[in-house]
Amino acid sequence: MAQDSIHAADRLVTRGISVRVRRAGAGAPLLFLHGIRGFPDWLPFFERLARHYSLLIPEHPCFGASDDPQWLRSVPDLAMYYLDLLDHAYAAPVHVVGHSLGGWIAAEAAVRNTQRFASLTLLAPAGIRIKGIPTADIFMLSPEETARHRFYDQNFAEASLQAAPAPASEAEVDIELQNKLAGVKFSWEPRAFDPDLEKWLHRITVPTHVVWGVEDKILPSAYARLWAERVAGAQLSLIEACGHVPLIEKPDLAAEKILAFLDRVRA
Amino acid sequence: MKFVCFHLMPYRPLDLEAAKDFRSAWVVLPNSFYDPKKGAAEYDSYLDQLVYAEKLGFDAIGVNEHHQTAYGSMPAPNLIASALIQRTKKIKIAILGRALPLVGNPVNIAEEFAMLDVLSKGRIITGFVRGIGAEYHSTGVNPAFSHERFHEAHDLIIKAWTTPGPFAFDGDHFRLRYVNLWPRPYQTPHPPVWIPSMGSRETIVWASAPERKYPFLVTFSPQTAVVRYLNMYRETAQAHGYTASGDQLGWAVPVYVADTDERARKEAKAGLESLFNNFLPMPWEMLLPPGYTSNASLKVTMKMRPSLGSRPRNQTIDELIANGTAVIGSPQTVREKIERMREQTGFEILVTLPQFGVMPDALALRNMELFASEVMPKLR
C-alpha cells in the first residue's frame, strides 16, 4: 500500500477524502466494501479472509466517521471514488468483495473500469431490480423487524436485538445517525438500485463470484440468477439456510466459498 | 388578532378499531377503508363548515395538503380552495400549505397559486411546507434532499411570481429553460407566504430573514413548544436587525368552546383523542426518515420525545388540555388561554381547528358559532 495515502493508522485519504479503515492480514490485497448499515465490526468472517489476504475495509464516504462530501450524492459517485481509491492505494489489481450496498458500489465501479480489479465477489448485492420481485422496504421496518428480516436463523436476530443497547455516547449516536442518513441518500429512490446498471453488466470482464443466502428476505435470492446471467462467466454460490448477511450467519461457509473462488482465480 | 378557521378534513367514517391492525393511518392503511360515497358526504360537510366561517366573521379559512392518509382528505388542497373561492365572497383562503419538495416541477405550484389568486381576486394566502416524513414514503422523494429541494423550489416559485418571464432557472434539482407564468398572481408582489412548522431553528432562521419575514405558524404542539418557538422567532428577528410584528407569529391549535369547561371537555373528547391516538400516530421510521430533519435537530427531538421511537402511547384529553396542545373549555377559559399565549409571545395569528378527529358536524358548527360570538370579538 502506498505510504502517502495513509493519513493516520485508521484513516485513509484519497484525493482529499478521509475515511476510517480497518486493515488486517498479509498477502494479496483484498478490498471489502460494507453494506448500508455502515462500518462493520471486526468479525470472524474477516479473520478468515485476513489469514490469506491483506484486507482493507474502508468506511464509505458519507458514512459514520468518514468525511461527508456534500457533492458525493449517488452510488455512481461512490463507484468513481473507489476507482480513485484503487488507483491511489494500490500498485496492482485488487480482489474486491462487496456486500449488499457495497456489492452495488463494486459493480458500478467495475462496469466503468475493471483494470484495477483482480476479481469481483458480490455478496447479496443491491443495484439492480427485477420488476415484480420486490425487495424489503428497509426504511419502513422497525429495528426489530429489520433484525428479523436480516437473518434466516432467528437466533441471530435475537442476538442482534439483545446486543443493541442504546448508544453509549454522543459520538456513537452521531455515527448511527450519519449511517442512516447516508443509507437514505444513496438508496431511497430508486430504492437500492440504479436503472442504468443492469444494461452495462457485460462490461464486467474480470472473474466474478455471486454469493447469496437462499433465504434472503431483504434482497430475494431470485436476484442472484439475473446477476449470474448478466455477468459473463460469473460463478454462482447459493448458501442454504442463510439470510441477507452470510458474513454473520454463515461466516465459515461464506469465507470458504470466497477463498476457494479466489484460489481458482489466482491459479 | 386575526382568526383562521382551518380544516384537515379527516375521514371520520374510518373503522378506528380495525385500522389499529395497521402501523399507521398513513401510507399503509389500505384505501379499501375509504368509501367514496361517505367521502363525498364528508366533503359536503367540511366545505359547508368552511363556507360558514365567512358568515361568522373569521378572517380566513384554511386547508392543507396530506397524502395517502385518513388524517386528511386533501392530497390536492388547491382543488378545495378553488371550490371555496366559488362559494365565498370576501374571506381570505389560506392553503397551509403545499409541500414544495414533493413535486417534480414547482412551477406547477406557482401556476396553481397564481390561478387561485386571480380567480379569487387576491384572496389567497399560500403556505410553503416540506410535507411530513410519511409523505417521503408515499411520494418516493428522497428525504436526504428535502431541505435542498424546498429552498430551491421556494426560490423558483418566488422568482416565477415576481420576475418578468420568460427566464431560465438553473437549479440543482429543477432545471428549466423557460419559466413564464400565465396567469401571474393577482396580489403584488405576490400572495402572502406563511410557514407552518412543528418548529425547528433552521426553519425559523430562514423564515424570519429580513428579505422574507414570512409569518411562522407553530402547529399542534404543547404550549411550552409554541412559546419557545415563537419567541425564538422574535429573538432571531432581533438578531436579523428588526422587531418581528405579531402578524408574523401564528399558533395553530385545536379549539373547542362550549358553555362550561366540563361540557366542552366531554364533547371534544372523542374528536380530540381520535385525532391524536388514531389519525396522527405513526412510527419513527415513517415520521422522521433520515434526512428529513438535520441530525442536530433529530438529536434534540430524540431527547425531547424519547417515546417517539416506540409505539405511541395513548394521550387523554386531560393531558392534551393540561399541556396546552388543545384549547378547550368555556368561552372565558378559551379566551384566557389565548390571551395568556398572546402575553407570552405577542402572536396575532390564531389558526383554529374547530373540527378534529371524529367530531360530528353539529358539534363542530356550534363550536365555531360560540368561538365566533363569545371568544373572537373580545380578542380583536
HADDOCK unambig.tbl for C-alpha pairs under 7 A between the chains (distance, minus, plus):
assign (segid A and resid 139 and name CA) (segid B and resid 285 and name CA) 6.57 0.50 0.50
assign (segid A and resid 140 and name CA) (segid B and resid 285 and name CA) 5.62 0.50 0.50
assign (segid A and resid 140 and name CA) (segid B and resid 286 and name CA) 6.55 0.50 0.50
assign (segid A and resid 142 and name CA) (segid B and resid 285 and name CA) 6.80 0.50 0.50
assign (segid A and resid 177 and name CA) (segid B and resid 295 and name CA) 6.47 0.50 0.50
assign (segid A and resid 180 and name CA) (segid B and resid 290 and name CA) 5.92 0.50 0.50
assign (segid A and resid 181 and name CA) (segid B and resid 144 and name CA) 6.75 0.50 0.50
assign (segid A and resid 181 and name CA) (segid B and resid 290 and name CA) 4.89 0.50 0.50
assign (segid A and resid 181 and name CA) (segid B and resid 291 and name CA) 5.56 0.50 0.50
assign (segid A and resid 184 and name CA) (segid B and resid 144 and name CA) 6.44 0.50 0.50
assign (segid A and resid 184 and name CA) (segid B and resid 290 and name CA) 6.41 0.50 0.50
assign (segid A and resid 185 and name CA) (segid B and resid 142 and name CA) 6.90 0.50 0.50
assign (segid A and resid 185 and name CA) (segid B and resid 144 and name CA) 5.27 0.50 0.50
assign (segid A and resid 188 and name CA) (segid B and resid 142 and name CA) 5.65 0.50 0.50
assign (segid A and resid 189 and name CA) (segid B and resid 140 and name CA) 6.24 0.50 0.50
assign (segid A and resid 189 and name CA) (segid B and resid 141 and name CA) 6.75 0.50 0.50
assign (segid A and resid 189 and name CA) (segid B and resid 142 and name CA) 5.99 0.50 0.50
